[in-house]
Amino acid sequence: MIDYLIVGAGFSGLTAAEQLCRKYGKTCLVVDKRAHIGGNCYDCKDEHGVLIHPYGPHYFRTNSDEVFQYLSQFTRWIPGNYHVLAYAKDQFWSFPVNLETFEQYLGRPSSTEEMEAWLKEHCESFDDIQNSEQAVLSRFGREFYTLFFEGYTLKQWQKHPRELAASVCGRIPLRTVRDGRYVSETYQVLPADGYTRLFENMVDACGTRLQLHLNTDYRDVVSSTPHRHLIFTGPIDTYFDYQHGPLPYRTLRFEREFHSGDHLPGNLHLGIPEGFIQPSVQVNYPGEEPWTRCVEAKHITHQRIAGSTLIREFPETYEVGKEPYYPIPFPESREIYTQYKQLAEKLDQVTFMGRLGTYAYLNMDQVVTSALRKSKRLIEGM
Ligand SMILES: Cc1cc2nc3c(=O)[nH]c(=O)nc-3n(C[C@H](O)[C@H](O)[C@H](O)COP(=O)(O)OP(=O)(O)OC[C@H]3O[C@@H](n4cnc5c(N)ncnc54)[C@H](O)[C@@H]3O)c2cc1C
């Protein structure tokens, strides 16, 4: 009899396992249907030796000292210089919108005061902001809305910003100073030896109290594995066999493109360093292209290798059997999730955790915080 059967070896499942085994002395079996640990945060070398994030780029950032210190037990860090550009009207733009973007728009140097005055004049006002279109128009004005937001949102969600809750586009930063950083959190770092090594160190720290079975769907082992409690970090609707129908998601298709080192002279004019394909780790494409963003991880991994790999992301319609990437922020999805949550609350011996288990778009630091709290609660009954 093991204490905890944990479904999913991502940040949620492994944080719970580490706490339950190491801190609380319990035994855990972690199963994952994939061939590797790390869930969507897994990184690896591709066939050309380039370190990539195969499930989309993962920029670790947090304001939480607790999470940073907790994970620092399992990794050293390197600075995460996350720099994102948008490609529109045949040029790269500083993004998110900041004073530099404004200067590019004007085609001349400017100032915070001028940008603030411009925004005041161009932003539209609404009595009560109802949707993402209004949220963006009220903060950025129509010019930037059309340039950066409308097309991108349509591709990402297959819905017009008018049909989306204000919160979907509302959280994108706007800065009237020259600050082109993608995110604003206190810690912006990457595991020095990659995410996968961080996860391996978490597993190793548990010693013999932890067993890990990859390539294993929990359904194939759950009835033959006696356990006191189940922790489920997979999609909650699959646990309940889609009783209330499948939860809506957007999925992604990734296309990889390797460029050999012999053909990467760089381009000073476009800001592309020698050995790289594009000027920054991520370029957003709000225009007609069918992909939303293009990622060159070498910019942030600082891997010393001659060639480089680009990964383009194509948002696609989700259907059961595909990878569920983004929970869809529509009221209809919340209604379905609420029904699953009510079923989950009736189960004393099962705890749902993580991005898929709670059907919420959660960043890495948020799932770690939640797994720390929930494991403590399991032990201390708090
Ligand atoms: C494209 C993309 C980019 C992102 N970028 C960032 C970022 O830059 N910064 C950030 O902080 N966060 C980012 N995130 C969010 C981050 O990926 C999540 O916070 C994190 O992966 C959640 O971890 P998790 O363990 O809850 O879920 P997951 O990583 O999804 O792990 C769940 C695991 O459960 C397994 N599983 C499911 N069903 C079964 C089953 N039946 N049997 C066995 N195993 C099963 C799956 O194989 C999977 O490995 C991004 C997410 C996406 C989709």
The ligand as an SDF file (V2000), in Angstrom:
LIG
                    3D

 53 58  0  0  0  0  0  0  0  0999 V2000
    2.3470   27.1600  -24.5340 C   0  0  0  0  0  0  0  0  0  0  0  0
    2.5140   27.4160  -23.0600 C   0  0  0  0  0  0  0  0  0  0  0  0
    3.4770   28.3270  -22.6240 C   0  0  0  0  0  0  0  0  0  0  0  0
    3.6240   28.5740  -21.2460 C   0  0  0  0  0  0  0  0  0  0  0  0
    4.5560   29.4870  -20.8450 N   0  0  0  0  0  0  0  0  0  0  0  0
    4.7120   29.7530  -19.5230 C   0  0  0  0  0  0  0  0  0  0  0  0
    5.6610   30.7190  -19.0800 C   0  0  0  0  0  0  0  0  0  0  0  0
    6.3540   31.3350  -19.8690 O   0  0  0  0  0  0  0  0  0  0  0  0
    5.7840   30.9470  -17.7350 N   0  0  0  0  0  0  0  0  0  0  0  0
    5.0070   30.2740  -16.8080 C   0  0  0  0  0  0  0  0  0  0  0  0
    5.1750   30.4990  -15.5960 O   0  0  0  0  0  0  0  0  0  0  0  0
    4.0860   29.3490  -17.2120 N   0  0  0  0  0  0  0  0  0  0  0  0
    3.9210   29.0730  -18.5320 C   0  0  0  0  0  0  0  0  0  0  0  0
    2.9960   28.1470  -18.9480 N   0  0  0  0  0  0  0  0  0  0  0  0
    2.2150   27.4320  -17.9240 C   0  0  0  0  0  0  0  0  0  0  0  0
    2.9530   26.1640  -17.4350 C   0  0  0  0  0  0  0  0  0  0  0  0
    3.1310   25.2960  -18.5300 O   0  0  0  0  0  0  0  0  0  0  0  0
    2.1030   25.5010  -16.3410 C   0  0  0  0  0  0  0  0  0  0  0  0
    2.0110   26.3740  -15.2310 O   0  0  0  0  0  0  0  0  0  0  0  0
    2.6710   24.1700  -15.8510 C   0  0  0  0  0  0  0  0  0  0  0  0
    3.0520   23.3200  -16.8950 O   0  0  0  0  0  0  0  0  0  0  0  0
    1.5900   23.4770  -15.0330 C   0  0  0  0  0  0  0  0  0  0  0  0
    2.1070   22.2980  -14.4720 O   0  0  0  0  0  0  0  0  0  0  0  0
    1.1320   21.1070  -14.1230 P   0  0  0  0  0  0  0  0  0  0  0  0
    1.9590   20.0820  -13.4460 O   0  0  0  0  0  0  0  0  0  0  0  0
   -0.0740   21.6090  -13.4090 O   0  0  0  0  0  0  0  0  0  0  0  0
    0.5800   20.5820  -15.5390 O   0  0  0  0  0  0  0  0  0  0  0  0
    1.3400   19.8650  -16.7320 P   0  0  0  0  0  0  0  0  0  0  0  0
    2.6990   20.4170  -16.9220 O   0  0  0  0  0  0  0  0  0  0  0  0
    0.4050   19.9220  -17.8970 O   0  0  0  0  0  0  0  0  0  0  0  0
    1.4780   18.3530  -16.2500 O   0  0  0  0  0  0  0  0  0  0  0  0
    0.3630   17.4430  -16.2020 C   0  0  0  0  0  0  0  0  0  0  0  0
    0.8900   16.0670  -16.5240 C   0  0  0  0  0  0  0  0  0  0  0  0
   -0.1840   15.1100  -16.3500 O   0  0  0  0  0  0  0  0  0  0  0  0
    0.0100   14.0930  -17.2890 C   0  0  0  0  0  0  0  0  0  0  0  0
   -1.2430   13.3420  -17.4600 N   0  0  0  0  0  0  0  0  0  0  0  0
   -2.4180   13.8240  -17.9410 C   0  0  0  0  0  0  0  0  0  0  0  0
   -3.3370   12.8220  -17.9870 N   0  0  0  0  0  0  0  0  0  0  0  0
   -2.7180   11.7040  -17.5290 C   0  0  0  0  0  0  0  0  0  0  0  0
   -3.1400   10.3450  -17.3570 C   0  0  0  0  0  0  0  0  0  0  0  0
   -4.3850    9.9220  -17.6870 N   0  0  0  0  0  0  0  0  0  0  0  0
   -2.2540    9.4310  -16.8740 N   0  0  0  0  0  0  0  0  0  0  0  0
   -0.9710    9.8190  -16.5780 C   0  0  0  0  0  0  0  0  0  0  0  0
   -0.5280   11.0880  -16.7310 N   0  0  0  0  0  0  0  0  0  0  0  0
   -1.3900   12.0230  -17.2070 C   0  0  0  0  0  0  0  0  0  0  0  0
    0.4420   14.8230  -18.5310 C   0  0  0  0  0  0  0  0  0  0  0  0
    1.1270   13.9520  -19.4400 O   0  0  0  0  0  0  0  0  0  0  0  0
    1.3570   15.9150  -17.9690 C   0  0  0  0  0  0  0  0  0  0  0  0
    2.7210   15.5420  -18.0100 O   0  0  0  0  0  0  0  0  0  0  0  0
    2.8050   27.8950  -20.3070 C   0  0  0  0  0  0  0  0  0  0  0  0
    1.8380   26.9900  -20.7560 C   0  0  0  0  0  0  0  0  0  0  0  0
    1.6820   26.7660  -22.1250 C   0  0  0  0  0  0  0  0  0  0  0  0
    0.6150   25.8170  -22.5800 C   0  0  0  0  0  0  0  0  0  0  0  0
  1  2  1  0
  2  3  1  0
  2 52  2  0
  3  4  2  0
  4  5  1  0
  4 50  1  0
  5  6  2  0
  6  7  1  0
  6 13  1  0
  7  8  2  0
  7  9  1  0
  9 10  1  0
 10 11  2  0
 10 12  1  0
 12 13  2  0
 13 14  1  0
 14 15  1  0
 14 50  1  0
 15 16  1  0
 16 17  1  0
 16 18  1  0
 18 19  1  0
 18 20  1  0
 20 21  1  0
 20 22  1  0
 22 23  1  0
 23 24  1  0
 24 25  2  0
 24 26  1  0
 24 27  1  0
 27 28  1  0
 28 29  2  0
 28 30  1  0
 28 31  1  0
 31 32  1  0
 32 33  1  0
 33 34  1  0
 33 48  1  0
 34 35  1  0
 35 36  1  0
 35 46  1  0
 36 37  1  0
 36 45  1  0
 37 38  2  0
 38 39  1  0
 39 40  1  0
 39 45  2  0
 40 41  1  0
 40 42  2  0
 42 43  1  0
 43 44  2  0
 44 45  1  0
 46 47  1  0
 46 48  1  0
 48 49  1  0
 50 51  2  0
 51 52  1  0
 52 53  1  0
M  END
$$$$
